[in-house]
Amino acid sequence: PTASMIPNVYFNRGVDLMAGVQITNSDQMLRILEEGGSGYHLYNTCAEKVTFVKTRPL
C-alpha cells in the first residue's frame, strides 16, 4: 500500500474495504529507508497495516 485515501469517498461509490499503512515511528522509518529497506522491513519495527471496512450504508 501507498498513501491511503479517505475511505468514505470510496465507500460512497461502492467500495467496501480499503487498506493502507500507518507509520508508528517516523524516525525509524527514515533510517530504514535511508539504508535501502522496503515496506517489508517497516512492518516489524515502525509501521502497521490498517484496514477500513464499510460496516453500514452511508
Secondary structure, 3 states (H helix, E strand, C coil): CCCCCCHHHHHCCCCCEEEEEEECCHHHHHHHHHCCCCHHHHCCCCEEEEEEECCCCC
